[in-house]
């Protein structure tokens, strides 16, 4: 198992779903983890659960579309533990349904792009300078297979924002590599988070799983394990890659 012993990690959007899975896995591998969300009560609960399982965690809150709030999150972690060495820019979501381009509301487009692409940009903008000074760090962004191939079932604003995250990740890797910093992107397919299990009917889940070569949908643990590897020194010569954690749903 790749160890993260002694590392300080922040996982944005880690009060549920994929983010919560990554935070828990990092803690199991020895990292001290900052659990982030907008709801302090929920973030406290997720951090407390990690501590009960023997890990080390704290809760931080802030809006990742607001640079000042992200900076506040960074300072809270640094004051409590020290500088972040592992950053997972996971916060995001889809805020419009899949409709034809001409029917996409402008406010829905802006909310989706801001909540995904801009949020990731601002998060890296806050944490990257310190990593450059220390000449060490691992950054993982979370894209989506929706941004890897066109599909009329995917909301276009979400797909465009996630495609932008993948390209921005590679550009950041090229810039940050000379400073000893690795930047990689994970692009999950449909993941059976608790929310998706409740939202997607069982029959639809079965048909989606059948479309994958591995004949199942992903779990938060599948993404968390990939993230832990990319964050670890076992991946010390891997940067600028887009990893499709997709059960073969994307073959490029």
N, C-alpha and C positions, 0 to 999 in steps of 0.2 A: 504494500500500500504506500502510495506517495505521501510523504509526511509534510505537514505545514507547521511543524512544531515551532512555537515562538513567534510566528508571523502575526502581524496585525492586519485584519481584513475588514473591509466595508463592503456589504452587499446592499445596494439600493433596492428598494421595493421588495424587502425580504420578510414582510409580515404574513405572506401567504404564497401558495403555489410554488413556482420554480425557485423564486428568491429564497423562500423559507427553506426549501430543500437544500439549496446551495449553502446557506448559512449553517444549517445543522451538520452537513457533511464536512465543511471546513473545520467546525469545532471538534468533530470526532477525530479529525486528523491533526489536532493540536493547535490550530490557530485560535487567537482571541478575536471574536467576531462582533462587529457593530451591526446590529439589526436595525434597519431603517424603514420608516414608513411615515405616513401623515398622521396616523392615529396613535397617540402616545400610549394609550391603554393597551391596544393590540400589540404594539411593538414591545412593550414591557412584558406582555404575556409570552411572546415568542422567545425573548431573551431569557426569561425565567425558566422556560421549558428546557432550553439548552443547558442552563446551569444545573438544573435538576438531573440532567443526563450526564453530568460530570464535565461539561465544557465551560468555557469562559465567554461571557457575552455581556454587552450593554445595549441599551436602546437609544436611538437618536431619531429625531423627527425633523422634517423639513420638506419644502416643496422643491423638487429638482428642476422645475422650470424657472426658478428664481435663483440667480447666481449668489445673491447675498445670503440666502438660506443655506445653500450648499456650502458656502464658506463657513457658516456658523457650525454646520455639521462637522466639517473638517477640524475646526478648532476644538470642538467638544472632544473628539476622539484623541487629538494630539495632547490636550490637557490631561486627559484621563490615563492614556496608555503610551502615547508617542505617535510618530508618523505612520500612516498607512502604507504598507508594503504590497498589499494585494487589494485591488479595486475591481469589483464586479458591478458594472453599470447595467443593472437589470431592470430598473423601473421603467414602466411603459404600459401600453395597452391600446386596444382598438376602440375608437370612440365614434365610429360611423358604421352603419350596416353596408353590406355589399350591394351597391346600386350602380347603374350606369353613370359615367363621368359627369354628364350634364345634370344629374340629380344630386350630386354630392353638395351638401351645404358648405358655404365658405367657412362658417365657424367650426363645422365638424372637421374640415380639412386642416385648419389652423390648429385646432386642439390636438389632433392626432400627430401632426408633425412636431408640434411643441412638446407633447407628452412623451415622444419617443426620440426623434432625431435631435431636437434642440436640448432636451434633458440630458442626453448622452454627451453631447458636445460640452455643455456647461459643467457636467460632472468631471470630465477629463480636464477641462480648463482649470478647475479648482485644484485637482490633485497632481496633475502632471508636473508642474513646476518644482514641487518639493522632491518628487522622484528624480527629476533631472539633477537637482543639487546633490542628492545622495548617490546618484548614479546606480540606482537599483529600483526595480519594481516590476510587477506583473499586473497588467490590466486586461480584463475580459469584458467585452461588450456582448449584449444579447440581441441578436437579430431575429430572423424568422425565415422559414422556407418560403413564406409568402413574398419575401423580397428576393428570392432566388430564381423563381420562374413565374411567368404570368399565369394566373388562374382566375377566371371570372367569378369564382366563389369567394375570392379574397377581397376584403375591402381595399379599394385602390389607395386611399391615403395611408393606411397601415403598411401596405406592401411597399409603397414608395419610400416611406420613412425608414422602414427596416432595410431596404436596399441601400439607402443613404448611410445607415449605420455601418453596414459591411464595408463600403468603400472608404468611409471616414476612418474605420479601424485600420485598414491597410495603409492609408496615408499617414496616420499617426504612428504606426509601426515603423515606417520608413524614416520619419523624423526622430523618433525616440530611440531607435536601435543604437545609434552611436553613444547614447548615454547609459547603455546597459539595461534598457527597459523593453520588455516584451509586451506586445499588444495583439490580442487575438479575439476572434468573434465566434460565438456559438450560435448556430441557427437551428432551433428546434422545429420539428413538425408538430402536429397535434399532440399535446401532452395531456394526459389524464390527471390534471389537477382536480382538487375537490370541486372547484367551480365548473370545470368542463364535464366532470362525471354527472353533475346535477343538471347541466344545461343541455348536453347532447344526448338525445334518446339512444337507448341501447342498440336499436337496429341500425342507426346511423353510425354509432361507434363501430359496430361489426363491419359495416361496409367500408368505412375508412381504414380499418385495420387490414381488410382483405386487399386493399390497394397497395399495401406495402410488401416488399419482398419478405420481410421478417414476420408478416402476418400478425402484427400487434401494434398497438399505439404505445407511445412513450410514456414514461413516468417522470416525475420530478427528480427521482434518484438517478435516472439515466443522464439527465443534464448535469446534475450535481457531481457525478463521478467524472464526467468529461471536464467540468470546470476545475475540479480539484487537481486533475492531472496537469492541465494547462497552467495552473497557478504554481505548481511545484517545480523544484529544480530538475525533476525528471524531464521536463519540457524546456530545458535551458537553451536549446538551439532551435526553438520553434517560435516564430513570430510572424505576424501579418497573414495568418491563415484564417480561412472561414471554414469552420467545422460543422458539417450538416449532421446533427444528432436527429436523424430522421427515419431510421429503420429501413433505409434504402429508398425512401420516398423521393429523394433528390439524388440523381446520379449524374454528376458533372465532373 
